[in-house]
């Protein structure tokens, strides 16, 4: 007969198996959008991703990638499996943690429990663990190659080991568990730093065990000690030790004249020797606490040693080598994430503050001629008196952010925000929109999967939603059952185990609200950030488990048999994870979704051989890195990331061959591009070149540091300027003609010079690099701009850009008035119809979330539309009809609903003789927009929703019907449009 202990163990394994099967079935089979493509590429070849890196994740990912057995198209599948397995084991350790704490709530040891006790503990653990397994945010990260699944695993196992240590009476055995915990914390550093925030709360576990009669003062000291330990690890060990090693290195090399790395070697021997001596001393003298502490430090360092991967692989200058942390100085820069904007925490400027002076901060060195040469100082900005404030929340002056702050808080133009405005933003946006909204998504309900979507409350179940929301797969109503069960668990703990409730409460706050305060998010983010806070959702699921025990307590007066009562409570409460998986399955099932990779292939296939392609960051680049570095697809194309172009390390990478792409030509040398040099070039018009300046001559003047194009800064330093708003570049027309790259009917536009207005604006270093590449290339390699970048990043060259698919080709041919480039219908038709991939985009069973429905779908539809319109203009109606049919076939409305771009296809359908299709599409879009606008007006008067998209669709439908002489239909749609236009004008929309 199976023992009670075995039943509990088997239930834990069942939770593990259920979670694993769930994630394997719903896992994305290839590289998802956002960081996944970068992580998979870096794991496959052990490269260096964005700081601060995730070396342990990459090492494990590399091992899993070997299971692809040489099939590069399966590498992503196996690296995704790292998240699948680690997430499944997270739920397993959550089960074990709930079981441990539940026995404490019952007041018995595990071996003392009877059948009813075991059944109750097991039911609580199953319900809590599966609630987390099927929670929205955690499930999302569990099925893709991101660090958050593995990070959650380390959070789970660290919490479990601490509570496991608490249950051990033998001090010697218990100390081993503390050392294991320290090792796990060290390992977690190589995945993500979020796990460290659990340390202060876990310090309370230590205090409550060591001091059976705890007091407020003692608990406060324990918590503050935990905060100190967090600070030591986060600032003293992770960047602090390398930073100290760097100071030794500079002293040994610059002052003592010794070779590179001598100072690092000396510091390493000194530090490790001191640690070894301390461990031996504490052991010999019987100082158990000191010995355990030093051993714990040693094991944290052993776990942290995974970061050696970053130094080693960066030294090999891998194709992806962000920040090039190949020496200790760059390694510190990498660890401190200094490429990102700093965010004030306790005291600092607001968005209206203006710097009035600049001081020199820490020195910046570079290697040169056997020394570390000082090249610059990190700037420290001082702001006008009275402009700094406590707990600054509204700090960002990035484009668009001040306007959003004003809109959110009511700060008037030119007004300085007060503490009231500051706190209003904190509570309404940072805590409300950027945390509690996510919390409610997981345990109450979610309106839809659209960016910025709100929550769905139980009483909204019968509400009349528009079809675009009611049929959205992210439209999940949990009837607040998970929330109420968690609250019941909190109340139950309050009555029976307040010390553990305090510990879990601190863990909940530290991994949720405290992170909100620390991260200090700006008014807008590129994507939803709910995955950051899964640690707090993990804690709440522990309370959901204890809600089962609360339910059993509630049934005590109704059901008198303990075993039956426990079973009934467990069965009733199992409805909570059941409703979560039933509602969440369709919007978490990513099986058969491949368009992130196909999107990358389509961008690359828009380029001619051996091209130079300028792209934006994140989703414009990471999928491209994946298909090139992993699948080896179109490695002849050099992808130049516009957001990195101003970084000295990236410019050096451009100068070398990568895969099949030769080094890029640059006329400026490393000195012109080093950190602190030519970071920005202010526009300062010089009369002698007001009409325009030769780009090649301008670059030569910059290379020479010529005083003719320099002005002094307030600091006294000189800086080069942009002396004219117009640039021109000589063109060798005979050479260009021989290259056969210009369409015959465009040859009359070819001139011996191309001239364009770059604008009266400051140039950033990245812009300068882009101009240098264009100038130095001399048309030898095709130069492209990805259409996903937007026109603001093409340096005013719109009229010289030829659209060939998902990318514009730069040609020395100007078509006046081509404000968004001009279409080469022959090349683009071949690319769009014969070289593009659309796997499963027409399958209504496949789930495409808001990320896919955004840039990838808009890019595809807009490219098809522009091609069709060009073919219609050229009177090539048959080809235009094929393009329109292809566009609507590969991304039909029942799979990926029509959007604002699709409205343009109505006119194209009329033009190619497809009147019925045009009217059917118009009706479908008009009905949907009418529903959306009616619902928005009824819900909140349009004040908090974007109505412009639906108004634009209705306006476009009316315009196209009028143009096609479909006046009856136009009158009908115009009535709908005017109704909403009037309504939203009245409501201020």
Residue pairs with C-beta under 8 A, 6 or more apart in sequence:
2 10
4 113
4 114
4 115
4 118
5 110
5 111
5 118
7 118
7 122
8 99
8 110
8 118
8 121
8 122
8 125
11 95
11 122
11 125
11 126
12 92
12 95
12 96
12 99
12 125
13 92
14 126
15 91
15 92
15 95
15 125
15 126
15 129
15 130
15 133
16 88
16 89
16 91
16 92
16 95
18 130
18 133
19 87
19 88
19 91
19 92
19 129
19 130
19 133
20 84
20 85
20 88
22 133
22 134
22 139
22 581
23 83
23 84
23 87
23 88
23 139
23 142
23 143
24 81
24 84
25 589
25 591
26 139
26 143
26 585
26 588
26 589
26 590
26 591
27 77
27 80
27 81
27 84
27 143
27 144
27 590
27 591
28 80
28 143
28 144
28 590
28 591
28 593
29 76
29 77
29 80
29 590
29 591
29 592
29 593
29 594
30 73
30 76
30 77
30 593
30 594
30 596
30 597
31 37
31 40
31 76
31 145
31 596
31 597
31 622
31 623
31 626
31 630
32 144
32 145
32 146
32 590
32 596
33 596
33 619
33 622
33 623
33 851
33 852
33 856
34 146
34 527
34 618
34 619
34 622
34 851
35 49
35 50
35 146
35 618
35 622
36 76
36 80
36 144
36 145
36 146
36 596
36 622
36 626
37 596
37 600
37 622
37 623
37 624
37 625
37 626
37 627
38 49
38 50
38 320
38 622
38 625
38 626
39 49
39 54
39 57
39 58
39 61
39 79
39 145
39 146
39 147
40 61
40 65
40 75
40 76
40 79
40 80
40 145
40 626
40 630
41 47
41 320
41 622
41 625
41 626
41 628
41 629
41 630
42 48
42 49
42 58
42 320
43 57
43 58
43 60
43 61
43 62
43 64
43 65
43 79
43 145
44 61
44 62
44 65
44 75
44 79
44 629
44 630
45 318
45 319
45 320
45 629
46 58
46 59
46 62
46 309
46 313
46 318
47 58
47 313
47 318
47 319
47 320
47 321
47 629
48 310
48 313
48 314
48 318
48 320
48 321
48 322
48 323
48 324
48 325
49 58
49 320
49 322
50 322
51 322
51 323
51 325
51 334
51 335
51 336
51 337
51 339
51 340
52 193
52 238
52 334
52 335
52 336
52 337
53 307
53 310
53 334
54 147
54 190
54 191
54 192
55 190
55 306
55 307
55 308
55 309
55 310
56 150
56 187
56 190
56 191
56 306
57 82
57 147
57 150
57 190
57 191
58 309
59 190
59 306
59 309
60 82
60 150
61 79
61 82
61 145
64 78
64 79
64 81
64 82
65 75
65 78
65 79
66 78
67 78
67 81
68 74
68 75
68 77
68 78
72 630
72 631
72 632
73 631
75 630
75 631
76 145
76 597
76 626
76 630
79 145
80 143
80 144
80 145
82 145
82 149
82 150
83 141
83 142
83 143
83 144
83 145
83 146
83 148
83 149
83 150
84 142
84 143
84 149
86 149
86 150
86 152
86 153
87 133
87 138
87 141
87 142
87 149
87 152
87 153
88 133
88 142
89 153
89 156
89 157
90 132
90 138
90 149
90 152
90 153
90 155
90 156
90 538
91 129
91 130
91 132
91 133
92 129
93 153
93 156
93 157
93 159
93 160
94 125
94 128
94 129
94 132
94 156
94 538
94 541
94 542
95 125
95 126
95 128
95 129
96 125
96 160
97 156
97 159
97 160
97 163
97 542
98 124
98 125
98 128
98 129
98 542
98 545
98 546
99 110
99 121
99 122
99 124
99 125
100 160
100 163
100 164
100 167
101 163
101 497
101 500
101 542
101 546
102 120
102 121
102 124
102 125
102 545
102 546
102 549
103 109
103 110
103 113
103 117
103 121
104 497
104 500
105 492
105 493
105 496
105 497
105 500
105 546
105 549
106 113
106 117
106 120
106 121
107 496
108 117
113 121
114 562
115 563
116 561
116 562
116 563
116 565
116 566
117 562
117 566
119 563
119 566
119 567
119 570
120 548
120 549
120 552
120 562
120 566
120 569
120 570
122 570
123 548
123 566
123 567
123 569
123 570
123 573
123 574
124 545
124 546
124 547
124 548
124 549
124 570
125 545
126 570
126 574
127 485
127 544
127 545
127 547
127 548
127 570
127 573
127 574
127 576
127 577
128 541
128 542
128 543
128 544
128 545
128 546
128 548
129 541
129 545
130 574
130 577
130 580
130 581
131 482
131 485
131 541
131 544
131 545
131 576
131 577
131 580
132 138
132 537
132 538
132 541
132 544
133 139
133 577
134 577
134 580
134 581
134 584
135 442
135 443
135 482
135 534
135 537
135 541
135 580
136 441
136 442
136 446
136 476
136 530
136 584
136 588
137 438
137 441
137 442
137 530
137 531
137 533
137 534
137 537
138 152
138 442
138 534
138 537
138 538
139 584
139 588
140 530
140 531
140 588
141 148
141 149
141 152
141 531
141 534
142 149
143 588
143 590
144 590
146 531
147 191
147 192
148 192
148 531
148 534
150 191
150 192
151 188
151 191
151 192
151 194
151 195
152 534
152 535
152 538
154 184
154 185
154 187
154 188
154 191
154 195
155 188
155 194
155 195
155 198
155 511
155 535
155 538
156 538
157 184
158 181
158 184
158 185
158 188
158 195
158 198
158 202
159 198
159 202
159 507
161 177
161 180
161 181
161 184
162 181
162 202
162 205
162 206
163 205
164 177
165 174
165 177
165 178
165 181
165 205
166 205
166 208
166 209
168 174
168 177
171 288
175 288
175 292
178 292
178 296
179 292
179 295
179 296
179 299
180 299
181 296
182 295
182 296
182 297
182 299
182 300
182 303
183 299
183 300
183 302
183 303
184 303
185 195
185 196
185 199
185 233
185 300
185 303
186 299
186 300
186 301
186 302
186 303
186 304
186 305
187 303
187 306
188 195
188 196
188 303
189 195
189 196
189 233
189 238
189 300
189 303
189 304
189 306
189 307
190 303
190 304
190 306
190 307
193 234
193 238
194 511
194 515
194 532
194 535
195 535
196 230
196 233
196 234
197 230
197 510
197 511
197 514
197 515
197 535
198 507
198 510
198 511
198 535
199 226
199 227
199 229
199 230
199 233
200 223
200 224
200 226
200 227
200 229
200 230
200 506
200 510
201 223
201 226
201 503
201 504
201 506
201 507
201 510
202 226
202 503
202 507
203 222
203 223
203 225
203 226
203 229
204 219
204 222
204 223
204 226
204 502
204 503
204 506
205 503
206 222
207 214
207 218
207 219
207 221
207 222
208 214
208 219
208 499
208 503
211 218
214 499
219 502
223 506
233 300
237 300
237 301
237 304
238 304
238 335
239 332
239 335
239 336
241 271
242 328
242 331
242 332
242 335
243 332
244 267
245 263
245 264
245 267
245 268
245 328
246 264
246 328
246 329
246 332
247 263
248 263
248 264
248 266
248 267
249 260
249 261
249 262
249 263
249 264
249 267
249 328
249 329
249 372
250 263
250 365
250 372
251 263
252 258
252 262
252 263
252 266
253 259
253 260
253 262
253 263
253 370
253 371
253 372
254 371
254 372
256 262
259 370
260 327
260 367
260 370
264 328
275 294
275 297
275 298
275 301
278 290
278 294
279 291
279 294
279 295
279 298
281 287
282 288
282 290
282 291
282 294
283 291
307 335
310 325
310 331
310 334
311 325
311 326
311 327
311 328
311 331
313 321
314 321
314 324
314 325
314 326
314 330
315 326
317 324
317 326
317 653
317 656
319 629
319 658
319 659
320 625
320 629
321 649
321 653
322 334
322 644
322 649
323 330
323 333
323 334
323 339
323 647
323 649
324 330
324 649
324 652
324 653
325 331
325 333
325 334
325 335
327 367
329 365
329 366
329 372
330 649
333 339
339 647
341 396
341 398
343 395
343 519
343 520
344 392
344 395
344 520
345 391
345 517
345 518
345 520
346 390
346 391
347 388
347 389
347 390
347 391
347 392
348 388
348 389
348 392
348 395
349 383
349 387
349 388
349 389
349 392
349 395
350 387
350 388
350 389
350 392
350 394
350 395
350 416
350 417
350 422
351 394
351 395
351 396
351 397
351 401
351 402
351 405
351 417
352 387
352 402
352 414
352 415
352 416
352 417
353 383
353 384
353 387
353 388
354 383
354 384
354 387
355 381
355 382
355 383
356 382
356 383
356 384
357 381
357 382
357 714
358 379
358 380
358 381
358 382
358 714
358 715
359 379
359 380
359 381
359 382
360 377
360 378
360 379
360 380
361 377
361 378
361 379
361 380
362 377
362 378
363 374
363 376
363 377
363 378
364 374
364 375
364 376
364 377
364 378
364 675
364 676
365 372
365 373
365 374
365 375
366 372
366 373
366 375
366 674
366 675
367 373
375 674
375 675
375 676
375 677
376 674
376 675
376 676
376 677
387 416
389 417
389 419
389 422
390 419
391 422
391 426
392 422
392 520
393 422
393 423
393 425
393 426
393 430
393 520
394 405
394 409
394 411
394 417
394 421
394 422
394 425
394 523
395 520
396 402
396 405
396 522
396 523
398 522
400 524
401 522
401 523
401 524
404 523
404 524
405 411
405 417
405 425
405 523
406 412
406 413
408 424
408 425
408 428
408 429
408 523
409 417
409 421
409 424
409 425
409 428
410 421
410 424
411 417
411 421
425 523
429 521
429 523
430 516
430 517
430 520
430 521
431 513
431 516
434 516
434 521
434 525
434 529
435 512
435 513
435 516
435 533
437 454
437 455
438 528
438 529
438 530
438 533
439 512
439 533
439 536
439 537
439 540
440 455
440 483
441 455
441 530
442 482
442 530
442 537
442 540
443 478
443 480
443 482
443 483
443 486
443 537
443 540
444 455
444 456
444 457
444 458
444 478
444 480
444 482
444 483
445 455
445 456
445 457
445 458
445 460
445 476
445 477
445 478
445 479
445 480
446 453
446 455
446 456
446 474
446 475
446 476
447 453
447 454
447 455
447 456
447 469
447 474
447 475
448 468
448 469
448 472
448 474
448 475
449 472
449 473
449 474
449 587
449 849
449 850
450 472
450 474
450 850
451 527
451 528
451 850
451 854
453 474
456 475
456 476
456 477
457 477
457 480
458 477
458 479
458 480
460 477
461 477
461 479
464 935
465 475
465 935
466 928
466 931
466 932
466 934
466 935
467 928
467 931
468 897
468 928
468 931
468 932
469 475
469 935
473 586
473 587
473 847
474 587
474 849
476 583
476 584
476 587
477 583
478 576
478 579
478 580
478 583
479 579
481 575
481 576
481 579
482 544
482 576
482 580
484 547
485 544
485 547
485 548
485 550
485 551
485 573
485 576
486 540
486 541
486 543
486 544
486 547
487 543
487 547
488 546
488 547
488 550
488 551
489 542
489 543
489 544
489 545
489 546
489 547
489 548
489 549
489 550
490 501
490 543
490 546
491 550
492 546
492 547
492 549
492 550
492 553
493 500
493 501
493 504
493 543
493 546
494 501
504 539
504 542
504 543
507 535
507 536
507 539
508 536
508 539
508 540
509 536
510 535
511 533
511 535
511 536
511 538
511 539
512 533
512 535
512 536
513 536
515 532
515 533
515 535
515 536
516 533
519 532
521 529
526 618
527 851
544 576
547 573
547 576
548 569
548 570
548 573
549 569
551 569
551 572
551 573
552 565
552 566
552 569
554 569
555 565
555 568
555 569
556 565
559 565
559 568
586 847
587 847
587 849
588 847
589 847
590 847
591 846
592 840
592 843
592 845
592 846
593 840
593 846
593 847
593 848
593 852
594 837
594 839
594 840
595 838
595 839
595 840
595 841
595 848
595 852
595 856
596 623
596 852
596 856
597 623
597 626
597 627
597 631
598 836
598 837
598 838
598 839
598 841
599 623
599 856
599 859
599 860
600 623
600 624
600 626
600 627
601 627
601 633
601 634
601 836
601 837
602 805
602 806
602 835
602 836
602 837
602 860
603 613
603 615
603 620
603 624
603 786
603 788
603 805
603 806
603 807
604 613
604 624
604 627
604 628
604 633
604 634
604 637
605 634
605 805
605 831
605 835
605 836
606 784
606 804
606 805
606 806
606 807
606 831
606 835
607 613
607 634
607 637
607 782
607 784
607 804
607 807
607 809
608 741
608 782
608 804
608 809
609 636
609 782
610 636
610 637
610 661
610 662
610 781
610 782
611 636
611 637
611 638
611 781
611 782
611 783
611 784
612 637
612 638
612 640
612 664
612 773
612 777
612 781
612 782
612 783
612 784
613 624
613 637
613 638
613 639
613 640
613 784
613 785
613 786
613 807
614 640
614 642
614 770
614 783
614 784
614 785
614 786
614 789
614 793
615 621
615 624
615 639
615 640
615 641
615 642
615 786
615 788
615 789
616 641
616 642
616 643
616 786
616 788
616 789
616 790
616 793
617 641
617 642
617 643
617 644
619 788
619 851
619 855
619 856
620 786
620 788
620 789
620 855
621 639
621 641
624 639
625 639
627 633
627 634
628 634
628 635
628 637
628 639
628 659
629 659
635 658
635 659
635 660
635 661
636 659
636 660
636 661
637 661
638 654
638 658
638 661
638 662
638 664
638 781
640 654
640 664
640 770
640 773
641 650
642 766
642 770
642 789
642 793
643 766
644 650
644 766
645 651
645 765
645 766
645 767
645 769
645 770
646 679
646 764
646 765
646 766
646 769
648 670
648 673
648 674
648 675
651 666
651 670
651 673
651 769
652 670
654 663
654 664
654 666
654 769
654 773
655 663
655 664
655 666
656 663
657 663
664 773
664 776
664 777
665 773
665 776
665 777
665 778
665 780
666 769
666 772
666 773
666 776
667 696
667 699
667 700
667 703
667 772
667 775
667 776
668 699
668 702
668 703
668 768
668 772
669 703
671 677
672 678
672 702
672 703
673 765
673 769
678 702
678 719
678 720
678 765
678 768
679 764
679 765
680 719
680 762
680 763
680 764
680 765
681 702
681 719
681 720
681 721
681 722
681 762
681 763
681 764
681 768
682 711
682 719
682 721
682 722
682 762
683 721
683 722
683 725
683 759
683 760
683 761
683 762
683 763
684 711
684 721
684 722
684 723
685 723
685 724
685 725
685 760
686 709
686 721
686 723
686 724
689 723
689 724
690 724
691 724
691 726
692 724
692 726
692 727
692 728
692 755
693 723
693 724
693 726
693 727
693 728
694 727
694 728
694 729
694 730
695 727
695 728
695 729
695 771
695 774
695 775
696 729
696 730
696 775
698 709
698 723
698 727
699 771
699 772
699 775
701 708
701 709
701 720
702 709
702 720
702 768
705 718
705 720
707 718
709 720
709 721
709 723
710 718
710 719
710 720
710 721
711 718
711 719
711 721
712 718
712 719
713 719
722 758
722 761
722 762
722 763
725 757
725 758
725 759
725 760
726 755
726 756
726 757
726 758
727 755
727 756
727 758
727 771
728 753
728 754
728 755
728 756
729 753
729 754
729 755
729 774
729 775
729 812
730 752
730 753
731 750
731 751
731 752
731 753
731 754
731 779
731 812
732 752
732 778
733 750
733 751
733 752
733 812
735 779
736 742
736 750
736 779
736 812
737 747
737 750
739 779
741 779
741 782
741 811
742 750
742 811
742 812
742 813
743 802
743 824
743 826
746 811
746 813
746 815
747 813
749 813
749 814
749 815
750 812
750 813
751 812
751 814
754 800
754 812
754 814
756 795
756 796
756 797
756 799
756 800
756 814
757 796
758 795
758 796
759 796
763 771
767 795
770 795
771 795
773 783
774 783
774 810
777 783
779 812
782 809
783 809
783 810
784 804
784 807
784 808
784 809
784 810
785 793
785 794
785 797
785 801
785 807
785 808
785 810
786 806
786 807
787 803
787 806
787 807
787 808
787 859
787 862
787 863
788 806
788 855
788 859
791 798
791 819
791 820
794 801
794 808
797 810
798 818
798 819
798 820
798 821
799 814
799 815
799 816
799 817
799 818
799 819
799 821
799 822
800 810
800 811
800 812
800 813
800 814
801 808
801 809
801 810
801 811
801 818
801 821
801 822
802 808
802 809
802 810
802 811
802 813
802 821
802 822
802 823
802 824
803 809
803 821
803 822
803 823
803 824
803 828
803 863
803 866
804 824
804 827
804 828
804 831
805 827
805 828
805 831
805 832
805 835
805 836
805 863
806 859
806 860
806 863
808 821
809 824
815 822
823 866
823 867
823 869
823 870
825 867
825 870
825 871
825 874
825 876
825 879
828 863
828 866
828 867
828 870
829 867
829 871
829 879
829 883
832 863
832 864
832 867
832 883
832 886
833 882
833 883
833 886
838 890
838 891
840 846
841 848
841 890
841 891
841 895
841 896
842 889
842 890
842 891
842 892
842 895
843 895
844 892
844 894
844 895
846 895
848 857
848 895
848 896
852 896
853 896
853 897
853 899
857 891
857 896
857 899
858 899
858 901
860 887
860 890
860 891
861 887
861 891
861 899
861 901
861 902
861 905
862 901
864 883
864 884
864 886
864 887
864 905
865 887
865 901
865 904
865 905
865 908
867 883
868 880
868 883
868 884
868 887
868 905
868 908
868 912
869 904
869 908
871 877
871 879
871 880
871 883
872 880
872 908
872 911
872 912
877 911
877 912
877 913
880 908
880 911
880 912
881 912
881 913
881 914
884 905
884 908
884 909
884 912
884 914
887 905
888 905
888 917
888 921
893 902
893 921
893 924
897 928
898 921
898 924
898 925
898 928
899 949
899 953
900 949
900 952
900 953
900 956
902 921
902 925
903 925
903 952
903 953
903 956
903 957
903 960
904 956
904 960
905 921
906 918
906 921
906 922
906 925
906 956
906 957
906 960
906 961
907 918
907 959
907 960
907 963
907 964
909 915
909 917
909 918
909 921
910 918
910 960
910 963
910 964
910 966
911 964
915 964
915 966
918 960
918 964
919 966
919 969
922 957
922 960
922 961
922 969
922 973
925 953
925 957
926 953
926 954
926 957
926 973
926 976
928 950
929 950
929 951
929 953
929 954
929 976
930 954
930 976
930 980
932 950
933 942
933 947
933 950
933 951
933 980
933 983
933 984
934 980
936 942
936 945
936 947
937 980
937 983
937 984
937 987
937 989
939 945
941 987
941 988
941 989
942 983
942 984
942 987
942 988
942 989
943 987
943 988
943 989
947 980
947 984
947 989
950 980
951 977
951 980
951 981
951 984
954 973
954 976
954 977
954 980
955 977
957 973
957 977
958 970
958 973
958 974
958 977
961 967
961 969
961 970
961 973
962 970
983 989
